Amino acid sequence: MDDVRIPKFQWGQPVLAVIDLRNDGSYPDCVDDELLAERGTQGEIVQVGSHVDTQTPIYLVEFPNGRVVGCLEEEIIAAALVTG
């Protein structure tokens, strides 16, 4: 069995996008490469899961535009680290 990575973030935690989050083709009703959340946009983690094969944590983050985007740890940062 592969090592299970412990999630870095928790459900309900405010986070910021550290990169522009674009549609990789997996977001319904949006064209490929459409901007889903701009770098610096704050959102809230609404679900924490993991990729079945790699055990990589995946976070569903709801942004103010109403979109819920799947994010990797490298794509978000805790808002408290930036705001204080």
TAQUI-V579764 format. One line per field, one symbol per residue. psi: psi as a letter, one per 30 degrees, with the letter a starting at -180 (. if undefined). burial: + if it has 9 or more other C-alpha atoms within 8 Angstrom, else -. Layout:
psi->???
burial->???
This chain:
psi->klkkkkkfllkfkklkkflkjlkgffklgklkgkkekkkfkkakkfkkalkeefgkkkkjkklfgfkjkkkleffllkeffef.
burial->----------+-+++++++++++-+---------+++++-++++++-+-++---+++++++++-----+-+++-+++++-----
